[in-house]
């Protein structure tokens, strides 16, 4: 019985560590993505993200994928430079 409890605790610890490491990695990837945005010819296009499909953080929330509604004016998607103004409802300025 005692060995079983120890084993469960060990498994829970390993899973928790994996989740923490994955979260840090995702944050680093988002930060790198935003830093490379200007260099790669991408721009933020506000008001076109589907609920839960936005890129990176905005003033409304702190993480990618947290847009609660379709077309939130403060949530954006990264699109190739010059594309946003061709999309109905899209804006390069935060609304």
Gaussian input, Z-matrix of N, CA and C with variables (Angstrom, degrees):
# hf/3-21g

backbone

0 1
 N
 C     1     B1
 C     2     B2     1     A1
 N     3     B3     2     A2     1     D1
 C     4     B4     3     A3     2     D2
 C     5     B5     4     A4     3     D3
 N     6     B6     5     A5     4     D4
 C     7     B7     6     A6     5     D5
 C     8     B8     7     A7     6     D6
 N     9     B9     8     A8     7     D7
 C    10    B10     9     A9     8     D8
 C    11    B11    10    A10     9     D9
 N    12    B12    11    A11    10    D10
 C    13    B13    12    A12    11    D11
 C    14    B14    13    A13    12    D12
 N    15    B15    14    A14    13    D13
 C    16    B16    15    A15    14    D14
 C    17    B17    16    A16    15    D15
 N    18    B18    17    A17    16    D16
 C    19    B19    18    A18    17    D17
 C    20    B20    19    A19    18    D18
 N    21    B21    20    A20    19    D19
 C    22    B22    21    A21    20    D20
 C    23    B23    22    A22    21    D21
 N    24    B24    23    A23    22    D22
 C    25    B25    24    A24    23    D23
 C    26    B26    25    A25    24    D24
 N    27    B27    26    A26    25    D25
 C    28    B28    27    A27    26    D26
 C    29    B29    28    A28    27    D27
 N    30    B30    29    A29    28    D28
 C    31    B31    30    A30    29    D29
 C    32    B32    31    A31    30    D30
 N    33    B33    32    A32    31    D31
 C    34    B34    33    A33    32    D32
 C    35    B35    34    A34    33    D33
 N    36    B36    35    A35    34    D34
 C    37    B37    36    A36    35    D35
 C    38    B38    37    A37    36    D36
 N    39    B39    38    A38    37    D37
 C    40    B40    39    A39    38    D38
 C    41    B41    40    A40    39    D39
 N    42    B42    41    A41    40    D40
 C    43    B43    42    A42    41    D41
 C    44    B44    43    A43    42    D42
 N    45    B45    44    A44    43    D43
 C    46    B46    45    A45    44    D44
 C    47    B47    46    A46    45    D45
 N    48    B48    47    A47    46    D46
 C    49    B49    48    A48    47    D47
 C    50    B50    49    A49    48    D48
 N    51    B51    50    A50    49    D49
 C    52    B52    51    A51    50    D50
 C    53    B53    52    A52    51    D51
 N    54    B54    53    A53    52    D52
 C    55    B55    54    A54    53    D53
 C    56    B56    55    A55    54    D54
 N    57    B57    56    A56    55    D55
 C    58    B58    57    A57    56    D56
 C    59    B59    58    A58    57    D57
 N    60    B60    59    A59    58    D58
 C    61    B61    60    A60    59    D59
 C    62    B62    61    A61    60    D60
 N    63    B63    62    A62    61    D61
 C    64    B64    63    A63    62    D62
 C    65    B65    64    A64    63    D63
 N    66    B66    65    A65    64    D64
 C    67    B67    66    A66    65    D65
 C    68    B68    67    A67    66    D66
 N    69    B69    68    A68    67    D67
 C    70    B70    69    A69    68    D68
 C    71    B71    70    A70    69    D69
 N    72    B72    71    A71    70    D70
 C    73    B73    72    A72    71    D71
 C    74    B74    73    A73    72    D72
 N    75    B75    74    A74    73    D73
 C    76    B76    75    A75    74    D74
 C    77    B77    76    A76    75    D75
 N    78    B78    77    A77    76    D76
 C    79    B79    78    A78    77    D77
 C    80    B80    79    A79    78    D78
 N    81    B81    80    A80    79    D79
 C    82    B82    81    A81    80    D80
 C    83    B83    82    A82    81    D81
 N    84    B84    83    A83    82    D82
 C    85    B85    84    A84    83    D83
 C    86    B86    85    A85    84    D84
 N    87    B87    86    A86    85    D85
 C    88    B88    87    A87    86    D86
 C    89    B89    88    A88    87    D87
 N    90    B90    89    A89    88    D88
 C    91    B91    90    A90    89    D89
 C    92    B92    91    A91    90    D90
 N    93    B93    92    A92    91    D91
 C    94    B94    93    A93    92    D92
 C    95    B95    94    A94    93    D93
 N    96    B96    95    A95    94    D94
 C    97    B97    96    A96    95    D95
 C    98    B98    97    A97    96    D96
 N    99    B99    98    A98    97    D97
 C   100   B100    99    A99    98    D98
 C   101   B101   100   A100    99    D99
 N   102   B102   101   A101   100   D100
 C   103   B103   102   A102   101   D101
 C   104   B104   103   A103   102   D102
 N   105   B105   104   A104   103   D103
 C   106   B106   105   A105   104   D104
 C   107   B107   106   A106   105   D105
 N   108   B108   107   A107   106   D106
 C   109   B109   108   A108   107   D107
 C   110   B110   109   A109   108   D108
 N   111   B111   110   A110   109   D109
 C   112   B112   111   A111   110   D110
 C   113   B113   112   A112   111   D111
 N   114   B114   113   A113   112   D112
 C   115   B115   114   A114   113   D113
 C   116   B116   115   A115   114   D114
 N   117   B117   116   A116   115   D115
 C   118   B118   117   A117   116   D116
 C   119   B119   118   A118   117   D117
 N   120   B120   119   A119   118   D118
 C   121   B121   120   A120   119   D119
 C   122   B122   121   A121   120   D120
 N   123   B123   122   A122   121   D121
 C   124   B124   123   A123   122   D122
 C   125   B125   124   A124   123   D123
 N   126   B126   125   A125   124   D124
 C   127   B127   126   A126   125   D125
 C   128   B128   127   A127   126   D126
 N   129   B129   128   A128   127   D127
 C   130   B130   129   A129   128   D128
 C   131   B131   130   A130   129   D129
 N   132   B132   131   A131   130   D130
 C   133   B133   132   A132   131   D131
 C   134   B134   133   A133   132   D132
 N   135   B135   134   A134   133   D133
 C   136   B136   135   A135   134   D134
 C   137   B137   136   A136   135   D135
 N   138   B138   137   A137   136   D136
 C   139   B139   138   A138   137   D137
 C   140   B140   139   A139   138   D138
 N   141   B141   140   A140   139   D139
 C   142   B142   141   A141   140   D140
 C   143   B143   142   A142   141   D141
 N   144   B144   143   A143   142   D142
 C   145   B145   144   A144   143   D143
 C   146   B146   145   A145   144   D144
 N   147   B147   146   A146   145   D145
 C   148   B148   147   A147   146   D146
 C   149   B149   148   A148   147   D147
 N   150   B150   149   A149   148   D148
 C   151   B151   150   A150   149   D149
 C   152   B152   151   A151   150   D150
 N   153   B153   152   A152   151   D151
 C   154   B154   153   A153   152   D152
 C   155   B155   154   A154   153   D153
 N   156   B156   155   A155   154   D154
 C   157   B157   156   A156   155   D155
 C   158   B158   157   A157   156   D156
 N   159   B159   158   A158   157   D157
 C   160   B160   159   A159   158   D158
 C   161   B161   160   A160   159   D159
 N   162   B162   161   A161   160   D160
 C   163   B163   162   A162   161   D161
 C   164   B164   163   A163   162   D162
 N   165   B165   164   A164   163   D163
 C   166   B166   165   A165   164   D164
 C   167   B167   166   A166   165   D165
 N   168   B168   167   A167   166   D166
 C   169   B169   168   A168   167   D167
 C   170   B170   169   A169   168   D168
 N   171   B171   170   A170   169   D169
 C   172   B172   171   A171   170   D170
 C   173   B173   172   A172   171   D171
 N   174   B174   173   A173   172   D172
 C   175   B175   174   A174   173   D173
 C   176   B176   175   A175   174   D174
 N   177   B177   176   A176   175   D175
 C   178   B178   177   A177   176   D176
 C   179   B179   178   A178   177   D177
 N   180   B180   179   A179   178   D178
 C   181   B181   180   A180   179   D179
 C   182   B182   181   A181   180   D180
 N   183   B183   182   A182   181   D181
 C   184   B184   183   A183   182   D182
 C   185   B185   184   A184   183   D183
 N   186   B186   185   A185   184   D184
 C   187   B187   186   A186   185   D185
 C   188   B188   187   A187   186   D186
 N   189   B189   188   A188   187   D187
 C   190   B190   189   A189   188   D188
 C   191   B191   190   A190   189   D189
 N   192   B192   191   A191   190   D190
 C   193   B193   192   A192   191   D191
 C   194   B194   193   A193   192   D192
 N   195   B195   194   A194   193   D193
 C   196   B196   195   A195   194   D194
 C   197   B197   196   A196   195   D195
 N   198   B198   197   A197   196   D196
 C   199   B199   198   A198   197   D197
 C   200   B200   199   A199   198   D198
 N   201   B201   200   A200   199   D199
 C   202   B202   201   A201   200   D200
 C   203   B203   202   A202   201   D201
 N   204   B204   203   A203   202   D202
 C   205   B205   204   A204   203   D203
 C   206   B206   205   A205   204   D204
 N   207   B207   206   A206   205   D205
 C   208   B208   207   A207   206   D206
 C   209   B209   208   A208   207   D207
 N   210   B210   209   A209   208   D208
 C   211   B211   210   A210   209   D209
 C   212   B212   211   A211   210   D210
 N   213   B213   212   A212   211   D211
 C   214   B214   213   A213   212   D212
 C   215   B215   214   A214   213   D213
 N   216   B216   215   A215   214   D214
 C   217   B217   216   A216   215   D215
 C   218   B218   217   A217   216   D216
 N   219   B219   218   A218   217   D217
 C   220   B220   219   A219   218   D218
 C   221   B221   220   A220   219   D219
 N   222   B222   221   A221   220   D220
 C   223   B223   222   A222   221   D221
 C   224   B224   223   A223   222   D222
 N   225   B225   224   A224   223   D223
 C   226   B226   225   A225   224   D224
 C   227   B227   226   A226   225   D225
 N   228   B228   227   A227   226   D226
 C   229   B229   228   A228   227   D227
 C   230   B230   229   A229   228   D228
 N   231   B231   230   A230   229   D229
 C   232   B232   231   A231   230   D230
 C   233   B233   232   A232   231   D231
 N   234   B234   233   A233   232   D232
 C   235   B235   234   A234   233   D233
 C   236   B236   235   A235   234   D234
 N   237   B237   236   A236   235   D235
 C   238   B238   237   A237   236   D236
 C   239   B239   238   A238   237   D237
 N   240   B240   239   A239   238   D238
 C   241   B241   240   A240   239   D239
 C   242   B242   241   A241   240   D240
 N   243   B243   242   A242   241   D241
 C   244   B244   243   A243   242   D242
 C   245   B245   244   A244   243   D243
 N   246   B246   245   A245   244   D244
 C   247   B247   246   A246   245   D245
 C   248   B248   247   A247   246   D246
 N   249   B249   248   A248   247   D247
 C   250   B250   249   A249   248   D248
 C   251   B251   250   A250   249   D249
 N   252   B252   251   A251   250   D250
 C   253   B253   252   A252   251   D251
 C   254   B254   253   A253   252   D252
 N   255   B255   254   A254   253   D253
 C   256   B256   255   A255   254   D254
 C   257   B257   256   A256   255   D255
 N   258   B258   257   A257   256   D256
 C   259   B259   258   A258   257   D257
 C   260   B260   259   A259   258   D258
 N   261   B261   260   A260   259   D259
 C   262   B262   261   A261   260   D260
 C   263   B263   262   A262   261   D261
 N   264   B264   263   A263   262   D262
 C   265   B265   264   A264   263   D263
 C   266   B266   265   A265   264   D264
 N   267   B267   266   A266   265   D265
 C   268   B268   267   A267   266   D266
 C   269   B269   268   A268   267   D267
 N   270   B270   269   A269   268   D268
 C   271   B271   270   A270   269   D269
 C   272   B272   271   A271   270   D270
 N   273   B273   272   A272   271   D271
 C   274   B274   273   A273   272   D272
 C   275   B275   274   A274   273   D273
 N   276   B276   275   A275   274   D274
 C   277   B277   276   A276   275   D275
 C   278   B278   277   A277   276   D276
 N   279   B279   278   A278   277   D277
 C   280   B280   279   A279   278   D278
 C   281   B281   280   A280   279   D279
 N   282   B282   281   A281   280   D280
 C   283   B283   282   A282   281   D281
 C   284   B284   283   A283   282   D282

   B1=1.4490
   B2=1.5198
   B3=1.3240
   B4=1.4594
   B5=1.5350
   B6=1.3354
   B7=1.4658
   B8=1.5276
   B9=1.3148
   B10=1.4680
   B11=1.5332
   B12=1.3164
   B13=1.4636
   B14=1.5198
   B15=1.3306
   B16=1.4733
   B17=1.5234
   B18=1.3193
   B19=1.4677
   B20=1.5326
   B21=1.3399
   B22=1.4663
   B23=1.5281
   B24=1.3258
   B25=1.4685
   B26=1.5192
   B27=1.3252
   B28=1.4648
   B29=1.5264
   B30=1.3200
   B31=1.4690
   B32=1.5276
   B33=1.3250
   B34=1.4648
   B35=1.5245
   B36=1.3251
   B37=1.4665
   B38=1.5146
   B39=1.3208
   B40=1.4692
   B41=1.5281
   B42=1.3245
   B43=1.4684
   B44=1.5230
   B45=1.3160
   B46=1.4673
   B47=1.5191
   B48=1.3209
   B49=1.4640
   B50=1.5253
   B51=1.3206
   B52=1.4607
   B53=1.5150
   B54=1.3218
   B55=1.4634
   B56=1.5224
   B57=1.3247
   B58=1.4658
   B59=1.5210
   B60=1.3148
   B61=1.4601
   B62=1.5201
   B63=1.3231
   B64=1.4617
   B65=1.5117
   B66=1.3206
   B67=1.4612
   B68=1.5073
   B69=1.3291
   B70=1.4639
   B71=1.5181
   B72=1.3196
   B73=1.4610
   B74=1.5250
   B75=1.3246
   B76=1.4663
   B77=1.5172
   B78=1.3394
   B79=1.4594
   B80=1.5239
   B81=1.3366
   B82=1.4635
   B83=1.5229
   B84=1.3311
   B85=1.4626
   B86=1.5221
   B87=1.3257
   B88=1.4629
   B89=1.5235
   B90=1.3210
   B91=1.4614
   B92=1.5275
   B93=1.3270
   B94=1.4665
   B95=1.5271
   B96=1.3151
   B97=1.4642
   B98=1.5262
   B99=1.3289
   B100=1.4547
   B101=1.5287
   B102=1.3373
   B103=1.4586
   B104=1.5230
   B105=1.3238
   B106=1.4619
   B107=1.5232
   B108=1.3343
   B109=1.4587
   B110=1.5254
   B111=1.3293
   B112=1.4584
   B113=1.5185
   B114=1.3134
   B115=1.4601
   B116=1.5229
   B117=1.3232
   B118=1.4588
   B119=1.5265
   B120=1.3338
   B121=1.4620
   B122=1.5166
   B123=1.3276
   B124=1.4586
   B125=1.5236
   B126=1.3259
   B127=1.4576
   B128=1.5249
   B129=1.3292
   B130=1.4610
   B131=1.5215
   B132=1.3248
   B133=1.4595
   B134=1.5283
   B135=1.3340
   B136=1.4594
   B137=1.5194
   B138=1.3196
   B139=1.4574
   B140=1.5107
   B141=1.3253
   B142=1.4641
   B143=1.5216
   B144=1.3318
   B145=1.4666
   B146=1.5248
   B147=1.3064
   B148=1.4501
   B149=1.5286
   B150=1.3132
   B151=1.4678
   B152=1.5275
   B153=1.3256
   B154=1.4567
   B155=1.5147
   B156=1.3290
   B157=1.4614
   B158=1.5252
   B159=1.3315
   B160=1.4661
   B161=1.5260
   B162=1.3243
   B163=1.4599
   B164=1.5217
   B165=1.2878
   B166=1.4641
   B167=1.5246
   B168=1.3282
   B169=1.4661
   B170=1.5223
   B171=1.3117
   B172=1.4628
   B173=1.5201
   B174=1.3076
   B175=1.4536
   B176=1.5211
   B177=1.3284
   B178=1.4604
   B179=1.5200
   B180=1.3338
   B181=1.4580
   B182=1.5176
   B183=1.3064
   B184=1.4572
   B185=1.5102
   B186=1.3233
   B187=1.4604
   B188=1.5217
   B189=1.3182
   B190=1.4528
   B191=1.5234
   B192=1.3016
   B193=1.4544
   B194=1.5133
   B195=1.3259
   B196=1.4611
   B197=1.5250
   B198=1.3161
   B199=1.4650
   B200=1.5267
   B201=1.3227
   B202=1.4635
   B203=1.5260
   B204=1.3251
   B205=1.4525
   B206=1.5206
   B207=1.3032
   B208=1.4600
   B209=1.5220
   B210=1.3177
   B211=1.4560
   B212=1.5150
   B213=1.3340
   B214=1.4691
   B215=1.5239
   B216=1.3186
   B217=1.4670
   B218=1.5264
   B219=1.3332
   B220=1.4589
   B221=1.5176
   B222=1.3316
   B223=1.4644
   B224=1.5207
   B225=1.3259
   B226=1.4614
   B227=1.5187
   B228=1.3208
   B229=1.4583
   B230=1.5175
   B231=1.3164
   B232=1.4608
   B233=1.5237
   B234=1.3124
   B235=1.4638
   B236=1.5247
   B237=1.3323
   B238=1.4664
   B239=1.5324
   B240=1.3138
   B241=1.4702
   B242=1.5275
   B243=1.3352
   B244=1.4577
   B245=1.5222
   B246=1.3189
   B247=1.4625
   B248=1.5182
   B249=1.3155
   B250=1.4669
   B251=1.5260
   B252=1.3038
   B253=1.4671
   B254=1.5232
   B255=1.3337
   B256=1.4611
   B257=1.5252
   B258=1.3470
   B259=1.4616
   B260=1.5281
   B261=1.3297
   B262=1.4633
   B263=1.5274
   B264=1.3218
   B265=1.4590
   B266=1.5129
   B267=1.3376
   B268=1.4578
   B269=1.5169
   B270=1.3363
   B271=1.4563
   B272=1.5212
   B273=1.3187
   B274=1.4606
   B275=1.5235
   B276=1.3275
   B277=1.4646
   B278=1.5212
   B279=1.3174
   B280=1.4618
   B281=1.5245
   B282=1.3329
   B283=1.4556
   B284=1.4151
   A1=111.07
   A2=116.20
   A3=120.08
   A4=110.72
   A5=116.78
   A6=120.75
   A7=111.00
   A8=115.47
   A9=119.82
   A10=110.36
   A11=118.24
   A12=122.97
   A13=110.57
   A14=116.27
   A15=120.98
   A16=109.95
   A17=116.67
   A18=121.24
   A19=110.71
   A20=117.05
   A21=120.57
   A22=111.08
   A23=115.92
   A24=120.18
   A25=111.12
   A26=116.35
   A27=120.63
   A28=110.73
   A29=116.28
   A30=120.57
   A31=110.26
   A32=117.15
   A33=120.62
   A34=110.96
   A35=117.16
   A36=121.12
   A37=112.32
   A38=116.17
   A39=120.45
   A40=110.34
   A41=117.14
   A42=120.29
   A43=111.51
   A44=117.07
   A45=120.55
   A46=110.92
   A47=117.08
   A48=120.97
   A49=110.54
   A50=116.37
   A51=120.40
   A52=112.28
   A53=116.95
   A54=120.66
   A55=111.38
   A56=117.20
   A57=120.27
   A58=110.94
   A59=117.21
   A60=121.11
   A61=110.59
   A62=117.10
   A63=121.12
   A64=112.08
   A65=117.72
   A66=121.82
   A67=111.75
   A68=117.17
   A69=121.15
   A70=110.32
   A71=116.05
   A72=120.72
   A73=110.73
   A74=117.06
   A75=120.65
   A76=110.65
   A77=117.41
   A78=121.10
   A79=110.23
   A80=117.18
   A81=120.85
   A82=110.23
   A83=117.41
   A84=120.72
   A85=111.26
   A86=117.98
   A87=121.46
   A88=110.81
   A89=116.84
   A90=120.91
   A91=109.88
   A92=116.95
   A93=120.90
   A94=110.47
   A95=116.65
   A96=121.38
   A97=110.60
   A98=116.58
   A99=120.71
   A100=111.76
   A101=117.48
   A102=120.55
   A103=111.35
   A104=116.85
   A105=120.59
   A106=112.39
   A107=117.42
   A108=121.92
   A109=112.38
   A110=117.93
   A111=120.98
   A112=111.39
   A113=116.95
   A114=121.44
   A115=112.16
   A116=117.20
   A117=119.64
   A118=113.58
   A119=117.73
   A120=120.19
   A121=113.78
   A122=117.28
   A123=121.43
   A124=109.43
   A125=116.38
   A126=121.22
   A127=109.49
   A128=115.56
   A129=121.26
   A130=108.00
   A131=116.14
   A132=121.49
   A133=107.78
   A134=115.40
   A135=122.58
   A136=111.69
   A137=115.84
   A138=121.67
   A139=116.24
   A140=118.60
   A141=119.89
   A142=113.50
   A143=117.61
   A144=120.49
   A145=111.31
   A146=115.67
   A147=122.20
   A148=107.88
   A149=118.63
   A150=122.35
   A151=110.31
   A152=115.99
   A153=121.99
   A154=115.28
   A155=118.70
   A156=121.42
   A157=113.22
   A158=118.58
   A159=121.44
   A160=111.65
   A161=116.93
   A162=123.20
   A163=109.11
   A164=116.37
   A165=125.54
   A166=113.65
   A167=115.46
   A168=119.78
   A169=111.95
   A170=114.63
   A171=121.12
   A172=107.61
   A173=117.66
   A174=120.82
   A175=112.91
   A176=117.01
   A177=121.00
   A178=112.98
   A179=116.57
   A180=121.82
   A181=109.06
   A182=117.15
   A183=120.81
   A184=116.33
   A185=119.25
   A186=118.19
   A187=113.15
   A188=113.51
   A189=121.80
   A190=109.19
   A191=116.50
   A192=121.27
   A193=115.71
   A194=118.75
   A195=120.48
   A196=114.25
   A197=118.19
   A198=119.88
   A199=108.18
   A200=116.54
   A201=120.90
   A202=113.31
   A203=117.13
   A204=119.79
   A205=111.95
   A206=116.59
   A207=121.43
   A208=110.07
   A209=117.44
   A210=122.25
   A211=115.96
   A212=118.71
   A213=120.07
   A214=109.34
   A215=116.89
   A216=121.73
   A217=112.76
   A218=118.83
   A219=121.51
   A220=113.85
   A221=118.25
   A222=122.35
   A223=109.07
   A224=115.79
   A225=118.47
   A226=113.07
   A227=114.14
   A228=124.42
   A229=106.78
   A230=116.71
   A231=120.13
   A232=108.16
   A233=115.86
   A234=121.88
   A235=108.38
   A236=118.20
   A237=119.62
   A238=111.33
   A239=116.06
   A240=123.26
   A241=110.18
   A242=116.64
   A243=121.86
   A244=114.54
   A245=117.93
   A246=121.41
   A247=112.46
   A248=117.61
   A249=121.79
   A250=112.53
   A251=117.60
   A252=120.84
   A253=112.94
   A254=117.42
   A255=121.73
   A256=112.01
   A257=116.85
   A258=121.64
   A259=109.62
   A260=116.52
   A261=120.93
   A262=108.69
   A263=116.17
   A264=121.25
   A265=114.27
   A266=117.10
   A267=121.05
   A268=112.11
   A269=116.15
   A270=121.45
   A271=109.00
   A272=116.75
   A273=120.64
   A274=111.02
   A275=116.86
   A276=121.45
   A277=109.45
   A278=115.46
   A279=121.58
   A280=109.70
   A281=116.42
   A282=120.68
   A283=113.04
   D1=-43.94
   D2=-178.86
   D3=-64.84
   D4=-39.90
   D5=178.69
   D6=-63.20
   D7=-36.87
   D8=179.83
   D9=-65.02
   D10=-41.31
   D11=178.35
   D12=-64.19
   D13=-42.63
   D14=178.62
   D15=-62.88
   D16=-42.66
   D17=-179.62
   D18=-63.61
   D19=-43.15
   D20=178.31
   D21=-62.03
   D22=-41.23
   D23=179.22
   D24=-64.33
   D25=-40.62
   D26=179.93
   D27=-64.50
   D28=-44.20
   D29=179.33
   D30=-63.13
   D31=-43.42
   D32=179.03
   D33=-61.89
   D34=-39.78
   D35=178.37
   D36=-64.19
   D37=-43.47
   D38=179.39
   D39=-63.87
   D40=-42.67
   D41=178.53
   D42=-63.69
   D43=-42.66
   D44=179.28
   D45=-63.10
   D46=-42.10
   D47=178.78
   D48=-62.63
   D49=-41.83
   D50=178.51
   D51=-62.41
   D52=-40.82
   D53=178.76
   D54=-66.21
   D55=-40.85
   D56=179.70
   D57=-66.08
   D58=-41.48
   D59=-179.84
   D60=-66.84
   D61=-41.55
   D62=178.68
   D63=-62.57
   D64=-39.28
   D65=178.59
   D66=-64.64
   D67=-42.18
   D68=178.61
   D69=-65.33
   D70=-38.70
   D71=179.54
   D72=-65.50
   D73=-42.46
   D74=178.96
   D75=-63.24
   D76=-40.40
   D77=178.47
   D78=-63.13
   D79=-43.15
   D80=179.45
   D81=-62.50
   D82=-41.06
   D83=179.39
   D84=-63.81
   D85=-40.76
   D86=178.27
   D87=-64.71
   D88=-42.06
   D89=179.95
   D90=-63.45
   D91=-44.87
   D92=177.89
   D93=-61.94
   D94=-40.67
   D95=-179.88
   D96=-59.89
   D97=-44.47
   D98=-179.37
   D99=-68.89
   D100=-36.98
   D101=179.56
   D102=-67.96
   D103=-33.17
   D104=-178.20
   D105=-85.69
   D106=-9.06
   D107=-175.07
   D108=-54.41
   D109=-49.47
   D110=-178.35
   D111=-65.16
   D112=-37.05
   D113=-176.80
   D114=-73.67
   D115=-25.74
   D116=-174.00
   D117=-98.75
   D118=7.92
   D119=177.72
   D120=75.82
   D121=29.22
   D122=178.61
   D123=-107.11
   D124=156.56
   D125=176.48
   D126=-138.17
   D127=157.92
   D128=175.92
   D129=-80.92
   D130=130.91
   D131=176.90
   D132=-119.23
   D133=107.62
   D134=-176.66
   D135=-84.61
   D136=148.22
   D137=172.20
   D138=86.37
   D139=8.04
   D140=-177.89
   D141=-119.59
   D142=-4.99
   D143=-175.81
   D144=-72.90
   D145=136.21
   D146=173.09
   D147=-74.55
   D148=150.70
   D149=-179.89
   D150=-50.78
   D151=127.47
   D152=178.32
   D153=77.91
   D154=6.29
   D155=-175.51
   D156=-120.74
   D157=14.50
   D158=-178.47
   D159=-73.06
   D160=159.57
   D161=175.86
   D162=-96.89
   D163=133.93
   D164=172.95
   D165=52.39
   D166=-170.03
   D167=-174.20
   D168=-88.37
   D169=162.94
   D170=175.80
   D171=-143.90
   D172=-175.58
   D173=178.61
   D174=-68.44
   D175=-18.40
   D176=-177.96
   D177=-84.69
   D178=-27.10
   D179=-177.00
   D180=-158.06
   D181=171.84
   D182=-172.32
   D183=-105.05
   D184=-1.99
   D185=-174.11
   D186=-142.99
   D187=158.64
   D188=174.53
   D189=-59.27
   D190=139.55
   D191=174.72
   D192=81.16
   D193=13.07
   D194=-177.93
   D195=-104.62
   D196=7.69
   D197=176.60
   D198=-61.96
   D199=127.46
   D200=-175.73
   D201=-85.62
   D202=-22.61
   D203=-178.09
   D204=-136.14
   D205=159.40
   D206=176.28
   D207=-67.57
   D208=137.88
   D209=173.00
   D210=70.41
   D211=24.49
   D212=177.49
   D213=-57.42
   D214=129.21
   D215=-176.07
   D216=-66.91
   D217=-20.50
   D218=-179.88
   D219=-97.56
   D220=-2.98
   D221=179.44
   D222=-103.30
   D223=148.05
   D224=-176.37
   D225=-134.71
   D226=164.18
   D227=168.49
   D228=-121.05
   D229=147.44
   D230=173.30
   D231=-84.25
   D232=128.17
   D233=179.75
   D234=-132.69
   D235=159.21
   D236=177.20
   D237=-58.30
   D238=143.10
   D239=-179.22
   D240=-49.36
   D241=130.99
   D242=177.64
   D243=89.14
   D244=-6.79
   D245=-177.78
   D246=-83.28
   D247=-36.39
   D248=-172.69
   D249=-56.54
   D250=-42.83
   D251=-177.63
   D252=-68.49
   D253=-8.62
   D254=177.52
   D255=-94.28
   D256=-5.40
   D257=-176.24
   D258=-101.42
   D259=129.26
   D260=178.54
   D261=-60.81
   D262=126.06
   D263=179.95
   D264=87.51
   D265=-7.91
   D266=-178.94
   D267=-83.47
   D268=144.42
   D269=178.55
   D270=-146.79
   D271=140.99
   D272=176.68
   D273=-83.97
   D274=-3.84
   D275=177.66
   D276=-110.71
   D277=136.37
   D278=-179.84
   D279=-61.96
   D280=126.88
   D281=-176.92
   D282=-98.04

